[in-house]
């Protein structure tokens, strides 16, 4: 089972980045960050490299503060959870939290 309580905490931590605009779009963007981080982690990339890659990527500035806690969370997941399901679970929790 995914660590949904931690997921909720990360959503709250990333709240400044999520405060504006459409919640569904915001959740989709942050879920994409989770998906990219999970893919990099699964490939064996160092956490610092993943953080640098995602921060330097084509990302709206308001989402940059969310990258570090999301990458940190992804790197705590067991290897068998580094799948698209992690991003889907994150997006579902995000949408639920957003109401």
C-alpha positions as CSV (number, residue, x, y, z in Angstrom):
1,X,0.0,0.0,0.0
2,X,1.3,3.4,-0.8
3,X,2.0,5.8,2.0
4,X,-1.1,7.9,1.6
5,X,-0.7,9.8,4.9
6,X,2.8,10.8,3.7
7,X,1.3,11.7,0.4
8,X,-1.2,14.0,2.1
9,X,1.6,15.6,4.1
10,X,3.5,16.2,0.9
11,X,0.4,17.8,-0.7
12,X,0.1,20.1,2.3
13,X,3.9,20.9,2.2
14,X,3.5,21.7,-1.5
15,X,0.5,23.8,-0.9
16,X,2.1,27.1,-1.9
17,X,2.8,25.7,-5.3
18,X,-0.7,24.3,-5.5
19,X,-2.6,27.3,-4.2
20,X,-3.4,28.9,-7.5
21,X,-5.4,27.8,-10.5
22,X,-7.3,24.7,-11.3
23,X,-6.8,21.9,-8.8
24,X,-7.2,19.1,-11.4
25,X,-4.5,20.6,-13.5
26,X,-2.2,21.2,-10.5
27,X,-2.7,17.6,-9.4
28,X,-1.9,16.4,-12.9
29,X,1.3,18.4,-13.0
30,X,2.5,17.3,-9.6
31,X,1.6,13.7,-10.5
32,X,3.7,14.0,-13.6
33,X,6.6,15.1,-11.4
34,X,6.0,12.0,-9.3
35,X,6.0,9.8,-12.4
36,X,9.2,11.3,-13.8
37,X,10.9,11.0,-10.4
38,X,9.8,7.3,-10.1
39,X,11.1,6.6,-13.6
40,X,14.4,8.2,-12.7
41,X,14.7,6.4,-9.4
42,X,13.8,3.0,-11.0
43,X,16.6,3.6,-13.5
44,X,19.0,4.1,-10.7
45,X,19.5,7.8,-11.0
46,X,20.8,9.6,-7.9
47,X,18.2,11.6,-6.0
48,X,20.3,14.8,-6.5
49,X,20.4,14.2,-10.2
50,X,16.7,13.6,-10.4
51,X,16.1,16.8,-8.4
52,X,18.3,18.8,-10.7
53,X,16.8,17.4,-13.9
54,X,13.2,18.0,-12.8
55,X,13.9,21.5,-11.4
56,X,15.7,22.5,-14.6
57,X,13.0,21.0,-16.8
58,X,10.1,22.7,-18.6
59,X,8.1,23.3,-15.4
60,X,6.1,26.3,-14.5
61,X,7.8,28.3,-11.8
62,X,5.0,27.9,-9.3
63,X,5.6,24.1,-9.3
64,X,9.4,24.3,-8.6
65,X,8.9,24.4,-4.8
66,X,7.0,21.1,-5.0
67,X,9.8,19.2,-6.8
68,X,12.1,18.6,-3.8
69,X,9.5,17.1,-1.4
70,X,8.0,15.0,-4.1
71,X,11.4,13.7,-5.2
72,X,12.3,13.0,-1.6
73,X,9.1,11.1,-1.1
74,X,9.5,9.0,-4.3
75,X,13.0,8.0,-3.2
76,X,11.5,6.5,0.0
77,X,9.3,4.2,-1.9
78,X,10.2,0.5,-2.3
79,X,11.4,-0.5,-5.7
80,X,8.2,-2.4,-6.5
81,X,6.2,0.8,-6.1
82,X,8.2,2.8,-8.6
83,X,5.6,2.5,-11.3
84,X,2.9,4.5,-12.9
85,X,0.7,3.5,-10.1
86,X,2.6,5.7,-7.7
87,X,1.8,8.7,-9.8
88,X,-1.9,7.6,-10.2
89,X,-2.2,7.1,-6.5
90,X,-0.6,10.5,-5.8
91,X,-2.9,12.2,-8.3
92,X,-6.0,10.6,-6.7
93,X,-4.9,11.7,-3.2
94,X,-4.2,15.2,-4.5
95,X,-7.6,15.5,-6.1
96,X,-9.3,14.2,-3.0
97,X,-7.4,16.6,-0.8
98,X,-8.2,19.5,-3.1
99,X,-11.9,18.6,-2.8
